[in-house]
Amino acid sequence: MIALALAFVALLPAPARLQVGADEFRYSLSRQSIVTGPAIVQLVNYGEDEHDLRLRRAGGTRTYVVGKVSPGGATELETRFLPGRFALWCSLADHRRRGMSATLLVRRP
């Protein structure tokens, strides 16, 4: 039984990883695209102000939320993504208007 469970886990795809670096007032993505399925999105704050991260697929209604990160801090979101183009932005104060946004492509393998 344990061997069967381990074999099943071995067949699951490893999560895609994306690091989003936040600074005043921009994001730097570790890659411009990831594959569909499980993903880990890490927000790292290299700036002097608090930042957060929102992600929404074009045409979608669900907004993925990575909470506030203090300067020098980091946090992660583990989720599953459908294919599409995702808008990323900081929802704090006027950060988005000042240019704190990016685009991520989630593509089929």
KAGIHU-V113358 format. One record per residue. RES is the residue in one small letter. SS is DSSP state (hx for helix, st for strand, lp for the rest). Layout:
res: {RES | RES}
ss: {SS | SS}
//
This chain:
res: {m | i | a | l | a | l | a | f | v | a | l | l | p | a | p | a | r | l | q | v | g | a | d | e | f | r | y | s | l | s | r | q | s | i | v | t | g | p | a | i | v | q | l | v | n | y | g | e | d | e | h | d | l | r | l | r | r | a | g | g | t | r | t | y | v | v | g | k | v | s | p | g | g | a | t | e | l | e | t | r | f | l | p | g | r | f | a | l | w | c | s | l | a | d | h | r | r | r | g | m | s | a | t | l | l | v | r | r | p}
ss: {lp | hx | hx | hx | hx | hx | hx | hx | hx | hx | hx | lp | lp | lp | lp | st | st | st | st | st | st | st | st | lp | lp | st | st | st | st | lp | lp | lp | st | st | st | lp | st | st | st | st | st | st | st | st | st | lp | lp | lp | lp | lp | st | st | st | st | st | st | st | lp | lp | lp | lp | lp | st | st | st | st | st | st | st | lp | lp | lp | lp | st | st | st | st | st | st | st | st | lp | lp | st | st | st | st | st | st | lp | lp | lp | lp | lp | lp | lp | lp | lp | lp | lp | st | st | st | st | st | st | st | lp | lp}
//
